[in-house]
Amino acid sequence: IWFLHRQVSLTGIRDEARAEPGVMLRFSAPVYFSNLINTFGGNLQTLLLGGLASVASAGIFAVAHHVMLVGTIFHSAIVQASMPIFAELQDVGDHGRLHALYRTTSKWTFTLNLPFFLVAVLFPQAVLSIFGPEFMAGAEALVILAFASLINAGTGTSGAVLDMTGHTRVKLVNSSLSVGLAIVLNLLLIPVYGLVGAAIASFGSVAMVNLLRVGEVGWLVRVAPYDLSWAKPVIAGVAASIAGWLVAQLTYATGLLLSSALGAVALGVIYAVLLVALGLSDDDRAVVSRAARKFTRRREPSGGMARAEAPGEPT
């Protein structure tokens, strides 16, 4: 409270700006409770799997789930980097640039997640074998969780747009619905399908909340994330996955782990080369540059956020 008072006076006017703690609390309280629901909802799924199936299944599921979290690192970096820009564009009423930024950032959350998805789908047993041979039993669950992660990335920065345009109560409703659906699906599917049932439940809840967000952004903010430029990562991903699979097959005699590693490296290199060959727009470079700065935790000079670059203007 003391630090908050120093930054934004809670008792009157400070630096020509009137404090509005009521407005701040109405905005932040739904975000806070939404984050609590999401955090404990994920832990609850692991507990349900351990109770309804086995502790071993819960352990394998936890590893598979955390493997797919690698792909969300770049997603989180883009979301965190773009949130203040969404807020600024909403504040000044620049709907056109907000729409352009939403499309570009959403495309890049998908683009950067796609190679992780392809590796998980093509080489699930090899990925899990890193943790021990007993974890290879979670290969099918890993593939399902990879699809859930891809849907999350493919719906882009929809959650950030809802937050930064003031619809935080919608976020709380979405989180509650998602966790509620996950609990119901877990109770129905885990006793029958075990580990795979838990993965299906996770996929169902993730798909529901993310597709719901896209629809809500379209309805409330009147913007959509998709355009023809999304074809570039799809084309690059298809070609790279074919090349990666072929490399893995040709080197299979070296062993599952090494051949899969070579296939994954080939996939990643060809994917990156094809993305560059297909061409990056100025908007693409601006988003990637800003996300890279956020990811590497490099700090901008004071005031850098206040004049944040967005698609359509020089960086």
C-alpha positions in Angstrom: 0.0 0.0 0.0 2.9 2.4 0.8 4.6 1.8 -2.5 1.2 2.2 -4.3 0.6 5.4 -2.5 4.0 6.7 -3.7 3.3 5.8 -7.3 -0.4 6.9 -7.4 -1.6 9.0 -4.5 -4.6 7.4 -2.8 -5.7 10.6 -1.0 -5.9 13.2 -3.7 -4.1 14.8 -6.6 -0.4 13.8 -7.4 1.5 14.9 -10.4 -1.6 16.3 -12.1 -3.3 12.9 -12.0 -6.2 12.1 -9.8 -6.1 8.7 -8.1 -9.1 6.4 -8.8 -8.6 3.4 -6.5 -12.2 2.3 -7.1 -11.7 2.1 -10.8 -8.4 0.3 -10.3 -10.0 -2.3 -8.0 -13.0 -2.8 -10.3 -10.5 -3.5 -13.1 -8.0 -5.7 -11.2 -10.2 -7.7 -8.8 -11.7 -9.9 -11.6 -8.2 -10.4 -13.0 -7.0 -11.5 -9.6 -9.8 -14.0 -8.9 -9.5 -15.3 -12.5 -5.8 -16.0 -12.0 -6.6 -17.8 -8.7 -9.2 -20.0 -10.5 -6.8 -20.8 -13.3 -4.0 -21.7 -11.0 -5.9 -23.9 -8.6 -8.0 -25.3 -11.4 -4.9 -26.8 -13.0 -3.7 -28.3 -9.7 -7.2 -29.7 -9.1 -7.0 -31.7 -12.4 -3.8 -33.4 -11.2 -5.4 -34.3 -7.9 -8.5 -35.7 -9.6 -6.3 -37.8 -11.9 -4.3 -39.1 -8.9 -7.5 -39.9 -7.0 -9.6 -41.4 -9.8 -6.8 -43.2 -11.7 -3.3 -43.6 -10.1 -0.5 -41.5 -8.7 1.7 -42.8 -11.5 -0.8 -41.5 -14.1 -0.8 -38.1 -12.3 3.0 -38.0 -12.5 3.1 -38.8 -16.2 0.4 -36.3 -17.0 2.2 -33.6 -15.0 5.4 -34.2 -17.0 3.5 -34.1 -20.4 1.7 -31.0 -19.4 4.9 -29.2 -18.4 6.6 -30.3 -21.6 4.0 -28.3 -23.5 4.5 -25.3 -21.3 7.8 -24.7 -23.2 5.8 -23.5 -26.2 3.8 -21.0 -24.1 7.0 -19.1 -23.2 6.9 -17.1 -26.4 3.1 -16.8 -26.2 3.4 -15.2 -22.8 6.2 -12.9 -24.0 4.1 -11.5 -26.8 1.0 -11.2 -24.6 2.9 -9.3 -21.9 4.7 -7.0 -24.5 1.4 -6.2 -26.3 -0.9 -5.5 -23.3 0.3 -1.9 -22.6 0.0 -1.1 -26.3 -3.6 -2.5 -26.4 -4.4 -0.3 -23.5 -2.9 2.8 -25.1 -4.7 2.3 -28.4 -8.0 1.7 -26.6 -7.4 4.8 -24.5 -6.8 7.0 -27.6 -9.6 5.3 -29.6 -7.4 4.1 -32.4 -9.5 1.1 -33.4 -7.7 0.5 -36.7 -4.2 0.1 -35.2 -5.6 -2.0 -32.3 -7.1 -4.3 -34.9 -3.8 -4.5 -36.8 -1.9 -5.2 -33.6 -4.3 -7.9 -32.6 -4.0 -9.7 -35.9 -0.2 -9.5 -36.0 0.4 -10.6 -32.4 -2.1 -13.4 -32.6 -0.5 -14.7 -35.8 2.9 -14.7 -34.0 1.7 -16.5 -31.0 0.6 -19.2 -33.4 3.7 -19.0 -35.5 6.1 -19.4 -32.6 4.1 -22.2 -31.0 3.7 -24.3 -34.2 7.2 -26.0 -34.2 6.7 -27.1 -30.6 3.4 -28.6 -31.6 4.8 -30.4 -34.6 7.7 -31.8 -32.5 5.3 -33.1 -29.8 3.0 -34.7 -32.4 5.7 -36.2 -34.5 8.0 -37.4 -31.7 6.0 -37.8 -28.5 7.7 -41.0 -27.3 11.1 -39.5 -27.8 10.3 -36.3 -26.0 8.9 -38.2 -22.9 11.7 -40.7 -23.0 14.1 -38.0 -21.8 12.4 -38.3 -18.4 12.6 -42.1 -18.3 11.1 -45.0 -20.3 8.1 -45.2 -18.0 7.0 -41.8 -19.1 6.6 -42.9 -22.7 3.2 -44.2 -21.7 2.0 -40.6 -21.8 2.7 -40.2 -25.5 -0.9 -40.2 -26.6 -1.8 -37.7 -23.8 1.1 -35.5 -24.9 -0.3 -35.3 -28.5 -3.7 -34.3 -27.2 -2.2 -31.6 -24.9 -0.2 -30.4 -27.9 -3.5 -29.7 -29.8 -4.8 -27.9 -26.7 -1.6 -25.7 -26.7 -2.0 -25.0 -30.4 -5.6 -23.9 -30.0 -4.5 -21.6 -27.1 -1.8 -20.1 -29.4 -4.0 -20.0 -32.4 -6.5 -17.8 -30.7 -3.7 -15.4 -30.0 -3.9 -12.4 -27.7 -7.7 -12.5 -27.4 -7.5 -12.6 -23.6 -5.2 -9.6 -23.5 -7.5 -7.6 -25.7 -10.4 -8.3 -23.4 -8.4 -7.3 -20.4 -6.9 -4.1 -21.9 -10.3 -2.9 -23.3 -11.8 -3.1 -19.8 -13.7 -6.4 -20.0 -12.1 -8.1 -17.0 -15.4 -9.4 -15.7 -15.7 -11.4 -18.9 -12.3 -12.9 -18.1 -13.5 -14.0 -14.7 -16.6 -15.6 -16.2 -14.5 -17.4 -18.9 -12.1 -18.8 -16.3 -15.0 -20.0 -14.1 -16.6 -21.7 -17.0 -13.3 -23.3 -18.2 -12.5 -24.8 -14.8 -16.1 -25.9 -14.2 -16.1 -27.7 -17.6 -12.6 -29.2 -16.8 -13.9 -30.7 -13.5 -17.0 -32.2 -15.1 -15.0 -33.7 -18.0 -12.4 -35.1 -15.6 -15.0 -36.7 -13.5 -16.6 -38.3 -16.5 -13.5 -39.3 -18.5 -10.8 -40.2 -16.1 -12.5 -43.3 -14.6 -13.0 -44.6 -18.2 -9.9 -43.5 -20.1 -7.4 -42.6 -17.3 -4.5 -40.5 -18.4 -5.9 -39.9 -21.9 -9.2 -38.9 -20.4 -7.5 -36.2 -18.4 -5.8 -34.9 -21.5 -9.1 -34.9 -23.4 -10.7 -32.9 -20.5 -7.9 -30.4 -20.6 -8.3 -30.1 -24.4 -12.0 -29.5 -24.1 -11.7 -26.8 -21.4 -8.9 -25.0 -23.2 -10.7 -25.1 -26.6 -13.9 -23.9 -25.1 -12.5 -20.9 -23.3 -10.2 -19.8 -26.1 -12.8 -20.0 -28.9 -15.2 -18.2 -26.5 -12.6 -15.4 -26.2 -12.3 -14.9 -29.9 -16.1 -14.7 -30.2 -16.2 -12.2 -27.3 -13.5 -10.0 -28.8 -15.4 -10.0 -32.1 -18.6 -9.1 -30.4 -17.4 -6.6 -27.8 -14.4 -5.0 -29.5 -15.4 -5.6 -33.2 -12.0 -7.0 -34.2 -10.9 -10.4 -35.5 -7.4 -12.1 -35.4 -7.4 -13.9 -38.8 -6.3 -12.9 -42.3 -4.5 -14.5 -45.3 -1.0 -13.9 -43.8 -1.7 -16.9 -41.5 -1.1 -19.1 -44.5 2.7 -18.5 -44.3 3.3 -20.3 -41.0 0.9 -23.1 -42.0 2.8 -23.6 -45.3 6.2 -23.5 -43.6 4.9 -25.9 -40.9 3.6 -28.5 -43.3 6.9 -28.5 -45.3 9.1 -28.5 -42.2 7.1 -31.4 -40.6 7.5 -33.5 -43.7 11.3 -32.8 -43.8 11.7 -33.5 -40.1 9.8 -36.8 -40.3 11.9 -37.9 -43.3 15.2 -37.1 -41.5 14.0 -39.0 -38.4 13.1 -42.0 -40.6 16.4 -42.0 -42.5 18.4 -41.9 -39.2 16.2 -44.3 -37.2 19.0 -46.8 -36.9 20.9 -44.4 -34.6 18.1 -44.8 -32.0 14.8 -43.3 -31.1 16.1 -40.3 -29.2 18.9 -39.3 -31.6 16.9 -39.7 -34.7 14.0 -37.7 -33.3 16.4 -35.0 -32.1 17.9 -34.8 -35.7 14.3 -34.7 -37.1 13.3 -31.9 -34.6 16.4 -29.8 -35.5 15.7 -30.2 -39.2 12.1 -29.3 -38.7 13.1 -26.1 -36.7 15.7 -25.0 -39.2 13.6 -25.5 -42.3 10.6 -23.8 -40.6 12.6 -20.7 -39.8 14.2 -20.6 -43.2 10.8 -20.9 -45.0 9.3 -18.2 -42.8 12.0 -15.8 -43.8 11.8 -16.8 -47.4 8.0 -16.3 -47.5 8.7 -12.7 -46.2 8.2 -10.8 -43.0 6.2 -7.6 -42.9 7.2 -4.5 -40.9 4.4 -5.3 -38.5 5.9 -8.8 -38.0 9.3 -7.5 -37.3 8.0 -4.9 -34.8 6.1 -7.6 -32.8 9.0 -10.1 -32.8 11.4 -7.4 -31.8 9.3 -6.3 -28.9 8.6 -9.8 -27.7 12.3 -10.6 -27.9 13.1 -7.7 -25.6 10.4 -8.8 -23.2 11.6 -12.4 -23.3 15.2 -11.5 -22.6 14.1 -9.1 -19.8 15.9 -6.2 -21.2 14.5 -3.0 -19.9 13.6 0.0 -22.1 14.5 3.5 -21.0 12.0 5.3 -18.8 9.0 6.3 -20.7 9.5 3.6 -23.4 6.1 2.1 -22.8 4.3 5.4 -23.0 5.2 5.7 -26.7 5.0 2.1 -27.7 5.3 1.1 -31.3 2.4 -0.6 -33.0 1.8 -2.0 -36.5 1.5 0.8 -39.0 4.0 3.2 -37.5 7.9 3.3 -37.4 9.6 1.4 -34.6 
